[in-house]
C-alpha cells in the first residue's frame, strides 16, 4: 500500500474514543513517516507511534489522500521546529 505524509487512513481496529453519534472513531492522519510511523486520531488527536511493519499489518485502507497544500503545511511546521533561532533559545535555557 502506498501512503504518504498527511494521508488519512482507516485501521483494522477502531480507536476507543467515541464520535458524537456513539460510534468509535477509526480515522487516523499520518503525521510522521520514516522507519516508524506516527498517526493522529482525527477525533481526539491522540498520537500513536508504531513501526512501519506493524502499521502495514494494521492499516485497512486509505480514506483521504493528502493534497500538496497539506504536505506543504506539514513541511512548514517541520521547518519551524528546525529553526536555528529556536535552537539558540533552547541552548540558552540549558
Buried (B, 14 or more C-beta within 10 A) or exposed (E): EEBEBBBBBBBEEBBEBEBEEEEEBBBBBBBBBEEEBBBBBBBEEEEBEBEEEEBEEBBEEBBBEBEEEBBEEBEEEEEEEEEEEEEEEEEEEE
